[in-house]
Amino acid sequence: MAFPVSSRTTGTLITQSIWNSDIVDNLNYLKGLAGAVLIEDDLSLDAGHVFSADRIFAGGAMYAVHKGTLREVVVNWEDNVNVGGGSGGGGNQNLAGAGQYLLYVDDDNAGSNAYIDGNNAAANSKDISFNASRSPYGRFEFNLDSLKACQSIFIGFRTTPDGSIPYAENHAGLVLAASTYSTRVSSGGAPTAHGVTPAPTINQRHVVEILINAGTSVLFYVDGTLVYTHTSNLPTGALHWTALLYSDGAGGVGAHSYLTLGKIICQEALA
C-alpha cells in the first residue's frame, strides 16, 4: 500500500523510517511493486499489468473516465479496426475507408450489426454500460444508399445488442423501416414511435444525436435540428450503443443496401 507523505519543515531530521516510507516504499508502490496502483480512483493497474476503468481499448473504441464524473467513447474507424458484434447469413462488415464503417445486407440473408459493448470492465468489474440514469448521449454520422421494404435499420441505445430490431426491450434509437424514418423508445414493452419530419435523404450524409436526459426525456436531433422529444415510455437500466441493418429475407434475389457509419461519439455523466 502507499504511505502518505507528510510535509517537512526546515531542520526536520530525516530518519531511516521516514526515508523508507516517503521515498522507497512510495516509489515501489508507484512502480506497481507493492500492490495495485490507484490514482485518484480513476486508473488501476493490476498485477498482470492490465489497465482498467480509466482507459479500456476494445475493438478500436476507447472508454475513458475523466476524474470519475464523465465517460466518453470516441470511435475513429481505421485500417483493421473492428467494433464488436458480428454478421449473420450473407451480411458482412467492412471498413469503407478512413473514418467510415460499412455495413452490407442482402435481403435474402440475416443482417449485419456493429456495437460498442458495455460489459463490466476487467479486473475491477466497473460498470461501463451507458446507463439511462447517467444521461447518455450518442452522436453518429450515417449514409444509406437505399432502403428496401424488406430491410430495417436501428441505430441507438438498447439493452441487448443482437441481430434483430429491438422491440420489447429498453431502447432509444432511430429506426428506418419500409421507407419510414422514426424515433423510438421503450421501457421494456411495446415501443413508442414518432415519425421524423423531414425524413433523412437517401444517399446523403446525416448527423443524428440522441440524448437520454436523466431518465426524464429522450431528445432526438437530425442535422442539428430537434425532431422530437419523448417524455414517456423511456428506457431504464444498462444500455449499449448499437447499429443494425436487418433483412427479413422477403425482398427478392439481388436486392441489397449499404449503411455507412462515420465518426461516433458516446458520452455520459457517471453517478
C-alpha positions as CSV (number, residue, x, y, z in Angstrom):
1,M,0.0,0.0,0.0
2,A,1.0,3.6,-0.5
3,F,2.1,5.7,2.5
4,P,1.0,9.3,3.0
5,V,3.8,11.8,2.6
6,S,3.9,14.4,5.4
7,S,5.1,18.0,4.8
8,R,8.5,18.6,6.4
9,T,9.9,21.8,7.8
10,T,13.5,23.1,7.8
11,G,15.5,21.3,10.4
12,T,13.5,18.1,10.5
13,L,15.6,15.1,11.0
14,I,15.0,12.6,8.1
15,T,15.2,9.3,9.9
16,Q,15.6,5.9,8.3
17,S,11.9,5.2,8.9
18,I,10.8,8.5,7.2
19,W,13.1,7.9,4.2
20,N,12.0,4.4,3.7
21,S,8.3,5.3,4.0
22,D,8.3,8.5,2.0
23,I,10.8,7.6,-0.7
24,V,11.5,3.9,-1.0
25,D,8.0,2.5,-0.3
26,N,6.1,5.1,-2.3
27,L,8.4,4.7,-5.3
28,N,7.9,0.9,-5.2
29,Y,4.1,1.5,-5.0
30,L,4.0,3.8,-8.0
31,K,6.1,1.3,-10.0
32,G,3.5,-1.4,-9.2
33,L,5.8,-3.3,-7.0
34,A,3.7,-3.1,-3.8
35,G,0.1,-4.0,-4.9
36,A,-2.4,-2.5,-7.3
37,V,-1.8,1.1,-8.2
38,L,-4.7,3.5,-7.8
39,I,-4.5,7.1,-8.9
40,E,-7.5,9.3,-7.8
41,D,-9.6,6.1,-8.1
42,D,-9.7,6.6,-11.8
43,L,-6.9,4.4,-13.1
44,S,-6.0,1.0,-11.8
45,L,-3.2,-1.4,-12.8
46,D,-3.5,-5.0,-11.7
47,A,-0.7,-7.5,-11.0
48,G,-0.9,-8.6,-14.7
49,H,-0.2,-5.0,-15.8
50,V,-3.7,-4.6,-17.3
51,F,-5.3,-1.1,-17.3
52,S,-8.9,-0.9,-16.4
53,A,-11.6,1.6,-15.6
54,D,-10.0,4.8,-16.9
55,R,-8.9,3.6,-20.3
56,I,-10.2,0.4,-21.9
57,F,-9.3,-0.3,-25.5
58,A,-11.6,-2.8,-27.2
59,G,-12.0,-3.2,-30.9
60,G,-10.9,0.4,-31.6
61,A,-13.2,2.0,-29.1
62,M,-11.7,3.9,-26.1
63,Y,-13.7,4.1,-23.0
64,A,-12.5,6.9,-20.8
65,V,-13.4,8.1,-17.3
66,H,-12.4,11.7,-16.6
67,K,-11.9,12.3,-12.9
68,G,-14.8,10.0,-12.1
69,T,-17.5,12.2,-13.4
70,L,-17.6,11.8,-17.2
71,R,-17.1,8.9,-19.6
72,E,-16.7,9.5,-23.3
73,V,-16.3,7.0,-26.1
74,V,-14.9,8.2,-29.5
75,V,-14.7,5.7,-32.4
76,N,-12.5,6.6,-35.3
77,W,-12.5,3.9,-37.9
78,E,-9.0,2.9,-39.0
79,D,-7.5,0.1,-41.0
80,N,-8.1,-3.3,-39.5
81,V,-10.3,-2.0,-36.7
82,N,-13.5,-3.8,-35.7
83,V,-16.2,-3.0,-33.2
84,G,-17.8,-6.0,-31.5
85,G,-20.9,-7.7,-32.9
86,G,-20.7,-9.9,-35.9
87,S,-22.6,-10.8,-39.1
88,G,-25.1,-13.5,-40.0
89,G,-26.0,-15.1,-43.3
90,G,-24.7,-13.1,-46.2
91,G,-24.4,-9.9,-44.2
92,N,-20.9,-8.6,-43.6
93,Q,-19.0,-5.7,-42.2
94,N,-16.2,-3.8,-43.9
95,L,-14.1,-0.7,-43.4
96,A,-15.2,1.7,-46.2
97,G,-12.2,4.0,-45.7
98,A,-10.7,6.5,-43.3
99,G,-13.3,7.4,-40.8
100,Q,-16.0,5.1,-42.2
101,Y,-17.5,1.7,-41.4
102,L,-19.6,0.0,-44.0
103,L,-22.4,-2.5,-43.2
104,Y,-23.9,-4.5,-46.1
105,V,-27.0,-6.7,-46.1
106,D,-28.5,-8.9,-48.8
107,D,-32.3,-9.1,-48.5
108,D,-32.1,-12.9,-48.6
109,N,-29.9,-13.1,-45.5
110,A,-29.6,-12.0,-41.9
111,G,-28.5,-8.5,-41.1
112,S,-25.2,-7.1,-40.1
113,N,-24.5,-5.2,-36.9
114,A,-21.8,-3.3,-35.0
115,Y,-21.9,-2.2,-31.4
116,I,-19.9,-0.8,-28.6
117,D,-20.0,-3.4,-25.9
118,G,-20.8,-2.4,-22.3
119,N,-19.8,-5.3,-20.2
120,N,-18.1,-4.9,-16.8
121,A,-14.5,-3.8,-17.1
122,A,-11.8,-6.4,-16.5
123,A,-10.1,-6.6,-13.1
124,N,-12.4,-4.4,-11.0
125,S,-15.9,-5.0,-12.5
126,K,-16.6,-1.4,-13.2
127,D,-20.0,-0.9,-14.9
128,I,-19.2,0.7,-18.3
129,S,-22.7,0.4,-19.7
130,F,-24.4,3.5,-20.9
131,N,-26.8,3.6,-18.0
132,A,-30.1,5.5,-18.7
133,S,-29.9,7.3,-15.4
134,R,-26.5,8.9,-16.4
135,S,-27.9,10.9,-19.3
136,P,-26.1,9.0,-22.0
137,Y,-25.6,10.9,-25.3
138,G,-24.8,9.5,-28.7
139,R,-23.8,11.3,-31.9
140,F,-23.2,9.5,-35.2
141,E,-22.9,10.1,-38.9
142,F,-24.5,7.9,-41.4
143,N,-25.3,7.5,-45.1
144,L,-27.8,4.9,-46.6
145,D,-27.7,4.2,-50.3
146,S,-31.2,2.6,-50.4
147,L,-34.0,1.4,-48.1
148,K,-35.8,-1.7,-49.2
149,A,-39.2,-2.6,-47.9
150,C,-37.8,-5.9,-46.5
151,Q,-35.0,-4.2,-44.6
152,S,-34.8,-2.4,-41.3
153,I,-32.2,-0.3,-39.6
154,F,-31.8,0.6,-35.9
155,I,-29.1,2.9,-34.6
156,G,-29.1,4.0,-30.9
157,F,-29.1,2.6,-27.4
158,R,-30.5,-0.8,-26.4
159,T,-30.3,-3.4,-23.7
160,T,-29.0,-6.4,-25.7
161,P,-27.1,-5.9,-29.0
162,D,-28.0,-8.8,-31.3
163,G,-29.2,-9.4,-34.9
164,S,-32.8,-8.2,-34.5
165,I,-34.5,-4.9,-34.3
166,P,-35.3,-4.2,-30.6
167,Y,-39.0,-4.3,-29.6
168,A,-40.0,-5.3,-26.1
169,E,-36.7,-4.2,-24.5
170,N,-35.3,-1.0,-23.1
171,H,-34.1,1.1,-26.1
172,A,-33.9,4.6,-27.6
173,G,-32.9,5.0,-31.2
174,L,-33.6,5.9,-34.8
175,V,-35.5,3.3,-36.8
176,L,-35.7,3.1,-40.6
177,A,-38.2,0.6,-41.9
178,A,-40.4,0.3,-45.0
179,S,-39.2,3.7,-46.3
180,T,-40.3,5.3,-43.0
181,Y,-37.9,7.0,-40.5
182,S,-39.0,7.3,-36.9
183,T,-37.6,7.9,-33.4
184,R,-38.5,5.1,-31.0
185,V,-38.3,4.5,-27.2
186,S,-39.3,1.7,-25.0
187,S,-39.2,0.9,-21.3
188,G,-39.3,-2.8,-21.9
189,G,-42.6,-3.2,-23.5
190,A,-44.3,-2.2,-26.8
191,P,-42.3,0.8,-28.1
192,T,-43.5,4.4,-28.7
193,A,-42.5,5.8,-32.2
194,H,-42.8,9.2,-33.8
195,G,-42.1,10.0,-37.5
196,V,-39.1,12.1,-38.4
197,T,-40.0,15.2,-40.4
198,P,-38.4,15.9,-42.7
199,A,-37.1,12.4,-43.2
200,P,-33.4,12.0,-43.8
201,T,-32.5,11.8,-47.5
202,I,-31.2,8.6,-49.1
203,N,-27.6,8.6,-50.3
204,Q,-26.8,11.7,-48.2
205,R,-24.6,12.1,-45.1
206,H,-26.7,12.9,-42.0
207,V,-25.8,13.5,-38.3
208,V,-28.0,12.1,-35.6
209,E,-27.8,12.9,-31.9
210,I,-29.7,11.1,-29.1
211,L,-29.8,12.3,-25.5
212,I,-31.4,10.4,-22.7
213,N,-31.9,13.3,-20.3
214,A,-31.5,11.9,-16.7
215,G,-34.3,9.4,-17.4
216,T,-36.9,12.1,-17.8
217,S,-36.9,12.6,-21.6
218,V,-35.2,11.4,-24.8
219,L,-34.3,14.1,-27.3
220,F,-33.5,13.3,-31.0
221,Y,-31.7,15.7,-33.3
222,V,-31.1,15.2,-37.0
223,D,-28.6,17.5,-38.7
224,G,-28.7,19.9,-35.7
225,T,-32.5,20.2,-35.6
226,L,-34.6,18.8,-32.7
227,V,-37.0,16.5,-34.4
228,Y,-38.8,15.0,-31.4
229,T,-38.7,14.8,-27.6
230,H,-40.1,11.7,-25.9
231,T,-41.3,12.1,-22.3
232,S,-42.9,8.7,-21.6
233,N,-42.1,5.0,-22.0
234,L,-38.4,5.8,-21.6
235,P,-35.6,3.3,-21.3
236,T,-34.1,2.4,-18.0
237,G,-31.0,0.5,-16.8
238,A,-27.8,-0.5,-18.6
239,L,-27.7,0.2,-22.3
240,H,-25.3,-0.4,-25.2
241,W,-24.8,1.7,-28.3
242,T,-25.6,-0.4,-31.5
243,A,-26.1,-0.1,-35.2
244,L,-28.0,-2.8,-37.0
245,L,-29.0,-3.4,-40.7
246,Y,-31.5,-6.2,-40.8
247,S,-33.4,-8.1,-43.6
248,D,-36.4,-10.3,-43.3
249,G,-35.4,-12.1,-46.4
250,A,-38.6,-11.4,-48.3
251,G,-37.5,-8.8,-50.9
252,G,-36.2,-10.9,-53.8
253,V,-32.8,-12.1,-55.0
254,G,-30.2,-9.4,-55.5
255,A,-31.6,-6.5,-53.5
256,H,-29.2,-5.1,-51.0
257,S,-28.3,-2.0,-49.1
258,Y,-25.2,-0.3,-47.7
259,L,-25.2,1.6,-44.5
260,T,-22.0,3.7,-43.9
261,L,-21.2,5.0,-40.4
262,G,-18.8,7.8,-39.8
263,K,-17.4,9.0,-36.5
264,I,-19.3,8.0,-33.4
265,I,-19.2,9.8,-30.0
266,C,-21.0,8.4,-26.9
267,Q,-20.9,10.1,-23.6
268,E,-22.5,10.0,-20.2
269,A,-22.2,11.5,-16.7
270,L,-21.2,8.9,-14.2
271,A,-23.1,8.6,-10.9
